[in-house]
């Protein structure tokens, strides 16, 4: 069942795969993507607020709502 939290984890995995691929071909944009993901995870850890989950909950709904 698709819900905001699961979709966000899949999206994060895809973005990290893209970043690692770009880094492996010596593209500096990969480092920028990786830095952005790290900053967003730190924001999520410190504030307990994840912007992507917030937006996805508005569009799709939360996993807790679908149980």
Secondary structure, 3 states (H helix, E strand, C coil): CCCHHHHHHHHHHHHHHHHHHHHHCCCHHHHHHHHHHHHHHHHHHHHCCCHHHHHHHHHCCCCHHHC
